[in-house]
Amino acid sequence: MDNPNIVHAYSFLYYGKGGNVQKLIHSLKYYDNKELGYLLGRQAALELQKANSPLCKTELLLPVPLHPRKQKQRGYNQSEWIALGLSSVWNTPINMSVLQRTKESDTQTHKAIYNRWINVKDIFAVQNTNELKGKHILLIDDVITTGSTISGCIKALHIVPGLQISVFSIAIA
């Protein structure tokens, strides 16, 4: 099967070590501030809409999933809260079940580039490809550092016929 068509990619903010964006992301991920994800997603959606971005026209929002144990520990999926903010402006549906993290992996935070890729190798799977067939989806993550997580998701999604993928993150490092 051919690789899915990657149509667009966009990051809202630049993540600099020790900067304000790092503080925002840490607050979102590690300090139970899920509402911040919603607000950042909403603000990004408003700005993208104002710029008439093609991301606003995607048919389905697909947050990068957490492993169920990690989500239970954290209490929420930060990418889902970002998607909720985007959806509040664009009225685009969110699907939290079709892309799943099937294996628990260590945190990527302190890993070298190669080890990040190995850490996420074959940990994502697609359930019910018919929900995605022929659609243009927006894959959503909080931060893109090396691209290994997004790449792992795209690798899993390659089995879906006619799928077009755009990528959105709150920040890029």
Kinemage of the C-alpha trace (Angstrom):
@kinemage 1
@onewidth
@group {chain A} dominant
@subgroup {mainchain}
@vectorlist {calphas} color= white
{ca met a 1} P 0.000 0.000 0.000
{ca asp a 2} L 1.238 3.529 -0.787
{ca asn a 3} L 2.094 5.918 1.990
{ca pro a 4} L -0.736 8.286 2.868
{ca asn a 5} L -0.650 11.716 1.326
{ca ile a 6} L 0.828 14.214 3.804
{ca val a 7} L -0.883 17.424 2.785
{ca his a 8} L 0.013 20.121 5.334
{ca ala a 9} L 1.945 20.502 8.580
{ca tyr a 10} L 1.724 23.389 11.009
{ca ser a 11} L 3.068 24.222 14.461
{ca phe a 12} L 1.553 27.131 16.346
{ca leu a 13} L 4.532 28.058 18.561
{ca tyr a 14} L 8.281 27.521 18.791
{ca tyr a 15} L 9.439 25.490 21.799
{ca gly a 16} L 12.724 26.919 23.080
{ca lys a 17} L 14.392 25.307 26.064
{ca gly a 18} L 13.737 27.386 29.179
{ca gly a 19} L 11.298 29.660 27.349
{ca asn a 20} L 7.674 30.548 27.937
{ca val a 21} L 6.397 27.938 25.474
{ca gln a 22} L 8.239 25.225 27.411
{ca lys a 23} L 6.514 26.460 30.573
{ca leu a 24} L 3.130 26.312 28.843
{ca ile a 25} L 3.703 22.777 27.552
{ca his a 26} L 4.953 21.565 30.945
{ca ser a 27} L 1.911 23.097 32.611
{ca leu a 28} L -0.315 21.317 30.097
{ca lys a 29} L 1.377 17.922 30.403
{ca tyr a 30} L 2.668 17.657 33.942
{ca tyr a 31} L 0.656 20.059 36.118
{ca asp a 32} L -2.934 18.992 35.422
{ca asn a 33} L -3.691 22.044 33.281
{ca lys a 34} L -5.768 20.412 30.548
{ca glu a 35} L -7.790 23.611 30.067
{ca leu a 36} L -4.612 25.232 28.751
{ca gly a 37} L -4.621 22.710 25.898
{ca tyr a 38} L -8.171 23.732 25.070
{ca leu a 39} L -7.303 27.452 25.146
{ca leu a 40} L -4.160 27.011 23.025
{ca gly a 41} L -6.069 24.867 20.531
{ca arg a 42} L -8.862 27.418 20.369
{ca gln a 43} L -6.459 30.331 19.861
{ca ala a 44} L -4.579 28.466 17.130
{ca ala a 45} L -7.891 27.586 15.430
{ca leu a 46} L -8.998 31.224 15.445
{ca glu a 47} L -5.706 32.381 13.933
{ca leu a 48} L -5.697 29.613 11.325
{ca gln a 49} L -9.306 30.403 10.436
{ca lys a 50} L -8.467 34.106 10.085
{ca ala a 51} L -5.606 33.145 7.724
{ca asn a 52} L -7.988 30.875 5.764
{ca ser a 53} L -5.714 27.893 6.401
{ca pro a 54} L -6.577 24.616 4.655
{ca leu a 55} L -6.221 22.913 8.068
{ca cys a 56} L -9.634 24.346 8.952
{ca lys a 57} L -11.172 22.196 6.206
{ca thr a 58} L -10.014 18.796 7.455
{ca glu a 59} L -12.815 16.297 8.030
{ca leu a 60} L -11.708 14.684 11.279
{ca leu a 61} L -9.416 15.564 14.186
{ca leu a 62} L -7.225 12.701 15.348
{ca pro a 63} L -5.274 13.387 18.571
{ca val a 64} L -2.129 11.313 19.137
{ca pro a 65} L -3.244 8.687 21.658
{ca leu a 66} L -1.661 7.964 25.015
{ca his a 67} L -1.360 4.415 26.286
{ca pro a 68} L -4.421 3.713 28.508
{ca arg a 69} L -2.212 3.320 31.598
{ca lys a 70} L -0.488 6.675 30.941
{ca gln a 71} L -3.813 8.381 30.317
{ca lys a 72} L -5.215 6.966 33.550
{ca gln a 73} L -2.125 8.158 35.424
{ca arg a 74} L -2.262 11.668 33.905
{ca gly a 75} L -6.057 11.804 33.990
{ca tyr a 76} L -6.394 13.130 30.430
{ca asn a 77} L -4.797 13.199 27.007
{ca gln a 78} L -3.309 16.653 26.341
{ca ser a 79} L -3.633 16.204 22.562
{ca glu a 80} L -7.351 15.521 22.983
{ca trp a 81} L -7.742 18.815 24.863
{ca ile a 82} L -5.919 20.641 22.068
{ca ala a 83} L -8.311 18.962 19.597
{ca leu a 84} L -11.284 20.083 21.713
{ca gly a 85} L -10.077 23.683 21.379
{ca leu a 86} L -9.668 23.366 17.612
{ca ser a 87} L -13.074 21.702 17.295
{ca ser a 88} L -14.776 24.436 19.330
{ca val a 89} L -13.969 26.890 16.524
{ca trp a 90} L -14.136 24.690 13.413
{ca asn a 91} L -16.905 22.267 14.516
{ca thr a 92} L -14.797 19.395 13.194
{ca pro a 93} L -15.494 16.017 14.833
{ca ile a 94} L -12.824 14.345 16.993
{ca asn a 95} L -12.146 10.618 16.948
{ca met a 96} L -10.347 9.158 19.973
{ca ser a 97} L -10.800 5.478 19.159
{ca val a 98} L -9.604 4.792 15.609
{ca leu a 99} L -5.879 5.379 16.335
{ca gln a 100} L -4.613 3.525 19.391
{ca arg a 101} L -1.345 3.217 21.243
{ca thr a 102} L -1.035 -0.537 21.645
{ca lys a 103} L 2.216 -0.689 23.634
{ca glu a 104} L 3.326 1.348 26.571
{ca ser a 105} L 6.541 3.254 25.912
{ca asp a 106} L 8.949 5.226 28.034
{ca thr a 107} L 8.760 9.011 28.009
{ca gln a 108} L 10.555 10.583 25.060
{ca thr a 109} L 11.714 13.591 27.079
{ca his a 110} L 15.329 12.653 27.781
{ca lys a 111} L 15.979 10.303 24.862
{ca ala a 112} L 18.416 10.872 22.017
{ca ile a 113} L 16.982 11.100 18.494
{ca tyr a 114} L 17.620 7.492 17.459
{ca asn a 115} L 16.238 6.164 20.750
{ca arg a 116} L 13.060 8.225 20.290
{ca trp a 117} L 12.444 6.501 16.944
{ca ile a 118} L 13.070 3.064 18.429
{ca asn a 119} L 10.851 3.883 21.433
{ca val a 120} L 7.783 4.491 19.242
{ca lys a 121} L 8.428 1.835 16.605
{ca asp a 122} L 5.250 -0.171 15.975
{ca ile a 123} L 3.352 1.095 19.036
{ca phe a 124} L 0.367 2.544 17.156
{ca ala a 125} L -2.468 0.681 15.431
{ca val a 126} L -5.584 1.642 13.501
{ca gln a 127} L -8.989 0.223 14.427
{ca asn a 128} L -11.810 0.346 11.855
{ca thr a 129} L -10.088 1.752 8.776
{ca asn a 130} L -13.509 2.409 7.184
{ca glu a 131} L -13.954 5.464 9.437
{ca leu a 132} L -10.904 7.059 7.826
{ca lys a 133} L -11.121 5.753 4.265
{ca gly a 134} L -10.804 8.570 1.721
{ca lys a 135} L -10.813 11.300 4.377
{ca his a 136} L -8.544 14.246 5.076
{ca ile a 137} L -7.632 14.107 8.772
{ca leu a 138} L -5.705 16.389 11.088
{ca leu a 139} L -3.252 14.473 13.291
{ca ile a 140} L -2.690 16.465 16.493
{ca asp a 141} L 0.183 16.410 18.993
{ca asp a 142} L 1.364 18.794 21.673
{ca val a 143} L 5.060 19.105 20.692
{ca ile a 144} L 7.024 17.866 17.702
{ca thr a 145} L 10.673 17.405 18.580
{ca thr a 146} L 12.165 14.795 16.249
{ca gly a 147} L 8.938 13.786 14.525
{ca ser a 148} L 9.214 10.208 15.770
{ca thr a 149} L 5.759 10.081 17.404
{ca ile a 150} L 3.996 11.643 14.421
{ca ser a 151} L 5.941 9.338 12.102
{ca gly a 152} L 4.873 6.302 14.159
{ca cys a 153} L 1.229 7.361 13.846
{ca ile a 154} L 1.559 7.936 10.096
{ca lys a 155} L 3.181 4.523 9.691
{ca ala a 156} L 0.145 2.917 11.362
{ca leu a 157} L -2.261 4.993 9.271
{ca his a 158} L -0.686 3.942 5.958
{ca ile a 159} L -3.089 0.983 5.747
{ca val a 160} L -6.075 3.307 5.198
{ca pro a 161} L -6.968 3.661 1.499
{ca gly a 162} L -7.205 7.197 0.141
{ca leu a 163} L -6.252 8.852 3.426
{ca gln a 164} L -4.850 12.367 3.391
{ca ile a 165} L -3.078 13.552 6.527
{ca ser a 166} L -2.311 17.034 7.777
{ca val a 167} L -0.349 17.491 10.994
{ca phe a 168} L -0.815 20.095 13.734
{ca ser a 169} L 1.115 20.697 16.934
{ca ile a 170} L 0.986 23.435 19.502
{ca ala a 171} L 4.779 23.669 19.405
{ca ile a 172} L 7.830 22.524 17.511
{ca ala a 173} L 11.288 22.264 19.012
